[in-house]
Amino acid sequence: MRYEDYIEKNGSLTYTNVGVSMLPLLRQGKDMFIVSKKGKERCKAGDVVLYRRPPDQYVLHRVIEVCSDGYVILGDNCVNKEYGIKEEDIIAVMTGYIRNGKEHSVSEKGYRLYSFVWLHTIPLRTGIQKTKNRMKKWIKKIVQNEKK
């Protein structure tokens, strides 16, 4: 059963994430997320959404910008923004997560603070990550040249 069919039938879905794109919020194999069917209202910056990339790839990332024709989305641990996500691509909105067996709501103060800080430090965080990636490539190139 497709996620959108399950959510349409049950109203929500609790599932575990695969990958590291939403670190440090969601840890693969340790945490779970809870998403609920998206209503008619538009998402807002900071919302974590489950959306579908054609043909059938499902992604859970954060809305970082609301545009007239869609959204700009970015994983919390990513550096490349995804543009052109349309309203119809979004299946559900995260309403909570489970860590160490305890359920947390996105309306809790701690989560709201995390989301605010994460959203407002994107240029700094992505700049640092891009610099780290360049340094790794540079060091790898130096090591490879020394082996020759």
Secondary structure, DSSP 8 states (H G I E B T S, - for coil): --HHHHHHHHSEEEEE--SSTTTTTS-TTT-EEEEEE--SS---TT-EEEEEETTTEEEEEEEEEEETTEEEEE-TT-SS-EEEE-GGGEEEEEEEEEETTEEEETTSHHHHHHHHHHHHTHHHHHHHHHHHHHHHHHHHHHHHHHH-
